[in-house]
């Protein structure tokens, strides 16, 4: 099992630059763990693209259905208080947005007590840097 950030999961749903990487990682290990709020992040990204005119209505609806289907196959971290207590210090250590700190915190909750025990899958360089600095093995953009 690997921990997947929303950026990597989005690449499985929306065809983009990282899609081939994400599909390859999923083929290697299909058990996906993520934060419970990830489906909201994915839906937000799709809705934003639709509002900006980058997705036709039919594609928007199809992608939102794919997010719902994907969500039914995820192992989700739901312990809000544990994630929050881990996220707050991450915000002080790294230049992360709140949602990114929560993603990394959720992964650290799953990996506890050994961050090296869980691979962090992510297509956001700032977040992969923070995960790496926290001791997690990372799958992300090639260097």
Backbone as a ProteinNet text record, in pm:
[ID]
protein_1_A
[PRIMARY]
XXXXXXXXXXXXXXXXXXXXXXXXXXXXXXXXXXXXXXXXXXXXXXXXXXXXXXXXXXXXXXXXXXXXXXXXXXXXXXXXXXXXXXXXXXXXXXXXXXXXXXXXXXXXXXXXXXXXXXXXXXXXXXXXXXXXXXXXXXXXXXX
[TERTIARY]
84.2	0	88.9	43.5	111.2	10.4	62.5	-21.9	-21.6	-139.2	-151.7	-208.4	-136.2	-185	-284.4	-367.7	-467.1	-404.1	-285.6	-221.9	-195.5	-156	-129.3	-260	-358.7	-487.4	-558.5	-544.4	-606.9	-553.4	-425.2	-364.6	-421.1	-480.6	-546.5	-682.6	-742.9	-877.6	-875.8	-791.5	-782	-651.7	-662.7	-542.6	-457.5	-335.6	-243	-100.2	-5.5	135.1	177.1	127.9	170	89.6	-3.4	-92.1	-16	79.7	154.5	229.6	291.4	361.6	264.6	152.8	56.3	0	-30.2	-82.8	20.9	146	252.6	265.1	257.7	265.5	147.5	29.4	-89.5	-78.6	-20.6	-0.8	93.9	194	290.8	227.6	135.2	69.6	-66.3	-170.7	-305	-379	-317.6	-385.1	-352.4	-454.3	-436.8	-493.5	-409.6	-450.5	-442.7	-539.4	-539.3	-621.5	-616.5	-690	-837.8	-926.3	-1070.5	-1119.5	-1048.5	-1089.1	-1044.2	-969.5	-914	-1022.1	-1134.4	-1240.1	-1290.3	-1290.6	-1330.3	-1226	-1098.6	-992.6	-1001.8	-1026.5	-1037.9	-1158.4	-1271.4	-1391.5	-1368.3	-1299.9	-1269.1	-1185.8	-1086.1	-1000.6	-1081	-1172	-1255.3	-1351.5	-1416.3	-1510.8	-1440.7	-1320.2	-1244.3	-1216.2	-1174.8	-1150	-1277.6	-1389.6	-1517.7	-1556.1	-1539.9	-1573.1	-1486.5	-1361.8	-1268.7	-1291.1	-1386.3	-1416.4	-1321.9	-1245.3	-1149.9	-1208.8	-1332.5	-1400.3	-1543.3	-1583.7	-1724.6	-1810.6	-1938.1	-2031	-2030.7	-2035	-2038.3	-1910.8	-1795.8	-1670	-1666	-1713.6	-1718.6	-1797.7	-1915.5	-1999.2	-1931	-1867.1	-1796.7	-1683	-1604.8	-1491.6	-1537.7	-1646.5	-1699.5	-1748.1	-1805.7	-1844.3	-1719.5	-1612.6	-1487.4	-1429.6	-1438.3	-1390.3	-1471.3	-1602	-1687.4	-1654.1	-1632.3	-1596.2	-1460	-1363.2	-1231	-1242.1	-1322.6	-1340.2	-1391.2	-1468.1	-1521.9	-1415.5	-1296.8	-1189.9	-1070.5	-1082.8	-970.7	-974.5	-857.4	-844.9	-827	-921.6	-918.6	-881.4	-797	-761.1	-871.3	-939.6	-1054.3	-1035.5	-923	-900.5	-860.9	-961.4	-940.2	-847.7	-867.8	-787.9	-641.4	-614.6	-475.4	-410.1	-483.6	-429	-404.2	-499.6	-481.2	-359.3	-341.3	-226.8	-93.9	-91.8	29.9	48.2	-62.3	-55.4	-5.5	-46.2	-10.1	141.2	220.2	365.8	426.4	364.6	415	403.6	298	280.1	390.4	444.2	553.9	687.3	702.9	831	845.4	733.4	739.8	641.5	670.2	578.4	462.7	373.7	262.5	130	37.5	-101	-165.4	-276.6	-343.5	-378.9	-435.3	-474.9	-353.1	-241.3	-119.7	-64.1	-67.3	-20.8	-107.7	-238.4	-328	-297.8	-267.7	-231.8	-108	-3.6	119.9	96.7	19.1	-10.3	-84.3	-179.9	-254.3	-159.7	-67.6	30.5	117	157.3	240.4	163.1	33.4	-50.1	-51.2	-66.8	-68.4	67	173.6	308.8	359.8	295.5	343	369.9	482.5	584.9	702.5	697.4	812.8	777.3	812.6	777.1	837.3	943.4	1004.6	920.9	817.8	738.5	630.5	609.5	500.5	549.7	530	569.9	462.4	506.5	420.1	420.4	304.7	291.2	230.8	304.1	262.1	323.8	247.9	299	308.4	331.9	352.1	492.1	582.8	723.3	742.7	670.3	684.1	642.8	534.2	484.9	574.8	626.2	718.1	846.3	891.9	1010.1	983.7	869.1	835.7	824.3	759.3	745.7	882.2	968.6	1103	1178.8	1164.8	1232.1	1176.4	1051.7	992.4	1034.7	1112.1	1165.1	1088.2	988.7	909.2	974.6	972.3	1009.9	904.6	948.5	858	861.2	743	730.6	673.6	747.6	704.8	773	776.8	842.6	988.5	1040.1	1183.5	1267	1381.2	1471.1	1532.4
-117.7	0	124.2	224.9	353.9	463	574.3	689.6	779.9	815.3	898.7	1035	1139.1	1275.6	1301.5	1402.8	1437.7	1468.9	1527.9	1562.9	1439.9	1330.8	1207.8	1138	1140.6	1078.9	1154.7	1286.6	1365.1	1323.4	1292.1	1249.8	1117	1038.3	914.1	941.9	1053.7	1085.8	1182.1	1283.8	1386.7	1365.5	1351.9	1333.1	1459.3	1443.2	1554.7	1502.4	1590.4	1553.9	1433.7	1422.4	1314.7	1186.9	1178.4	1062	931.3	929.4	805.2	759.8	853.2	818.1	758.7	826.2	780.6	642.9	620.9	489	379.7	409.6	312.8	279.6	381.5	358.3	275.7	301.8	226.3	80.3	56	-82.2	-157.1	-89.3	-152.4	-188.8	-105.1	-128.5	-60.6	-138.7	-84.9	-51.9	-74.7	-40.5	104.4	189.2	334	379.7	448.3	510.9	661.8	734.1	879.7	941.7	1071.8	1150.1	1152.4	1153.9	1150.3	1272	1381.7	1503.9	1504.2	1402.5	1398.5	1403.9	1336.5	1341.9	1484.1	1563.9	1704.5	1780.3	1754.2	1819.1	1783.3	1656.2	1612.5	1678.2	1677.8	1741.3	1891	1954.6	2096.5	2124.1	2041.2	2059.1	2042.6	1947.4	1925.7	2042.5	2085	2195.9	2325	2347.4	2466.3	2464.3	2349.7	2338.4	2362.9	2313.3	2334	2481.8	2547.8	2691.3	2774.4	2730.8	2803.5	2771.3	2683.3	2648.5	2545.5	2477.8	2377.6	2237.6	2221.4	2091.5	2110	2038.6	2042.5	1975.4	2008.9	1958.5	1806.3	1739.1	1592.1	1534.4	1595.6	1547.5	1574.3	1689.3	1722.4	1615.6	1581.4	1481.7	1344.6	1307.8	1178.4	1175.5	1282.6	1288	1284.9	1353.5	1350	1209.8	1138.1	998.1	912.4	937.7	863.2	888.6	1012.6	1044.2	966.7	962.1	887.2	738	684	542.7	516.6	601.1	588.1	593.1	685.7	700.6	575.6	496.2	373.1	264.7	286.5	186	231.1	343.5	397.8	355	342.6	331	474.7	524.5	664.4	684.4	783.8	826	921.2	887.3	966.1	1030.9	1008.8	1061.8	1209.3	1295.6	1439.3	1495.8	1458.9	1517.2	1477.3	1353	1309.2	1380.8	1395	1463.4	1610.2	1674.4	1815.3	1835.5	1749.7	1767.5	1747.6	1665.5	1647.7	1761.5	1814.6	1917.3	2051.6	2089.9	2222.3	2245.2	2153.2	2176.9	2172.2	2096.1	2091.9	2229.7	2302.7	2437.5	2531.9	2508.1	2591.1	2554	2426.7	2379.2	2396.1	2391.2	2389.6	2489.8	2537.9	2632	2558.3	2502.2	2421.6	2493.8	2465.9	2508.4	2414.1	2458.2	2378.8	2238.2	2227.9	2096.8	2006.5	2065	1985	1937.6	2024.9	1984.5	1871.1	1877.8	1771.1	1640.2	1647	1526.3	1460.7	1540.2	1485.5	1436	1509.7	1467.6	1334.1	1317.2	1190.4	1075	1098.3	993.9	960.8	1061.8	1039.1	965.7	991	917.9	769.2	738.8	598.6	533	605.2	549.1	539.7	608.1	614.6	476.5	451.8	545.8	560.8	492.8	490.4	548.8	675.7	736	665.5	588.2	516.8	395.9	362.4	241.9	262.7	387.6	415.9	510.2	470.9	555.4	659.7	783.4	897.7	925	914.6	933.3	1071.9	1155.3	1294	1359.8	1447.6	1521.2	1671.2	1705.5	1843.4	1850	1921	1921.7	1974.7	2077.3	2132.4	2029.2	1958.4	1858	1734.5	1691.9	1577	1612	1736.4	1778.7	1769.7	1817.4	1810.9	1665.8	1581.1	1439.9	1373.4	1402.4	1346.9	1393.8	1520.7	1574.4	1517.8	1469.7	1401.9	1254.8	1209.4	1073.2	972.3	1016.5	923.4	897.6	773.7	748.7	815	870.9	948.8	899.1	892.1	875.2	1005.8	1070.6	1199.1	1223.5	1349.8	1385.7	1344.1	1291.3	1257.7	1382.9	1364.9	1480	1533.2
0	0	0	-76.6	-82.3	-46.6	0	26.3	-96.5	-146.5	-266.8	-231.3	-268	-257.6	-370.4	-354.3	-455.8	-591.2	-591.6	-720	-805.2	-744.1	-818.3	-857.6	-768	-800.5	-912.3	-913.7	-1019.8	-1156.8	-1162.2	-1289.4	-1337.7	-1249.5	-1291.4	-1354.6	-1317.4	-1362.5	-1481.1	-1473.7	-1577.2	-1654.2	-1783.1	-1866.7	-1858.5	-1805.9	-1791.9	-1798	-1777.3	-1794.1	-1708.7	-1587.3	-1498.5	-1508.6	-1601.3	-1609.5	-1630.7	-1720.8	-1746.5	-1621.7	-1551	-1426.6	-1326	-1304.3	-1204.3	-1238.8	-1364.3	-1404.6	-1380.3	-1408.1	-1382.2	-1235.2	-1151.1	-1006.3	-957.7	-1012.4	-972.4	-1014.7	-1132.3	-1177.5	-1085.5	-1031.8	-940.9	-807	-760.3	-631.8	-636.2	-649.6	-667.3	-539.7	-423.1	-298.3	-263.9	-267.4	-251.6	-118.2	-43.4	81.5	60.4	114.5	101.8	213.8	224	322.5	283.5	378	352	273.9	276.5	206.7	60.7	19.3	-116.3	-223.9	-204.3	-305.7	-326	-219.1	-230.6	-312.6	-287.6	-364.9	-513.7	-542	-681.3	-749.6	-681.1	-737.9	-758.2	-667.2	-679.5	-804.4	-829.3	-947.7	-1076.9	-1077	-1196.2	-1215.3	-1109	-1118.3	-1160.5	-1110.9	-1150.8	-1300.3	-1352.1	-1496.1	-1576.2	-1525.1	-1594.1	-1593.4	-1480.2	-1472.5	-1566.4	-1581.3	-1668.8	-1816.2	-1845.6	-1983.7	-2044	-1960.1	-2010.1	-2015.1	-1966.3	-1970.4	-2018.7	-2121.5	-2161.1	-2053.2	-2051.1	-1948.7	-1940.3	-2053.5	-2052.5	-1991	-2021.4	-1965.5	-1814.7	-1773	-1629.7	-1555.2	-1607.1	-1541.8	-1537.2	-1647.1	-1651.7	-1550.2	-1541.9	-1449.3	-1303.8	-1273.7	-1137.3	-1100.9	-1198.5	-1174.5	-1149.6	-1224.9	-1204.9	-1066.2	-1020.1	-884.9	-781.9	-797.7	-705.2	-708.4	-826.6	-839.2	-775.8	-806.1	-745.4	-594	-544.1	-399.6	-331.8	-403	-343.2	-327.6	-386.1	-379	-295.7	-229.2	-153.9	-7.6	52.1	196.6	244.9	325.8	364.1	510.2	533.1	668.1	713.3	821.5	866.1	1002.8	1066.6	1201.5	1193.8	1193.1	1177.9	1285.2	1409.3	1517.4	1507.8	1472.4	1456.4	1338.4	1229.1	1111.4	1144	1209.6	1245.1	1334.5	1433.2	1523.9	1452	1348.4	1267.5	1167.3	1114.2	1009.8	1062.3	1181.2	1232.5	1237.5	1292.3	1291.3	1150	1059.3	921.3	855.9	888.6	833.5	879.7	998	1048.5	984	948.5	893.1	743.6	670.4	523.7	463.6	342.7	276.3	207.8	289.8	239	256.5	165.4	183.6	284.5	342.3	445.3	396.4	276.9	224.9	204.7	161	141.8	275.3	375.6	508.8	563	537.4	581.9	509.3	380.5	305.4	366	386.4	442.8	584.9	661.8	798.3	800.2	709	702.6	670.4	579.3	545.9	667.2	740.7	860.1	968.6	978.9	1074.5	1038.5	910.3	866.2	890	863.1	872.8	1016.8	1108.5	1247	1305	1365.3	1408.6	1311.3	1198.4	1107.4	971.2	944.3	816	695.1	715.4	602.8	559.9	637.7	609.9	504.7	458.7	365.4	256.3	131.7	18.5	-7.4	-29.1	-54.6	-204.5	-269.1	-413.9	-438.1	-513.6	-525	-648.3	-712.8	-828.4	-799.8	-675.4	-632.2	-570.6	-635.4	-592.9	-450.2	-413.9	-278.7	-174.4	-202.8	-109.2	-105.8	-220.3	-219	-144.7	-156.4	-81.6	68.8	113.3	255.1	302.3	223.6	260.7	271.6	177.8	180.9	304.9	336.9	454.9	584.8	579.5	695.2	702.4	604.4	606.8	524.2	450.6	371.2	236.2	187.8	48.7	-40.8	-152.6	-235.9	-379.9	-441	-586	-637.3	-724.6	-778.3	-912.3	-951.3	-1076.6	-1073	-1183.9	-1188.1	-1168.5	-1108.4	-1083.1	-1209.3
[MASK]
+++++++++++++++++++++++++++++++++++++++++++++++++++++++++++++++++++++++++++++++++++++++++++++++++++++++++++++++++++++++++++++++++++++++++++++++

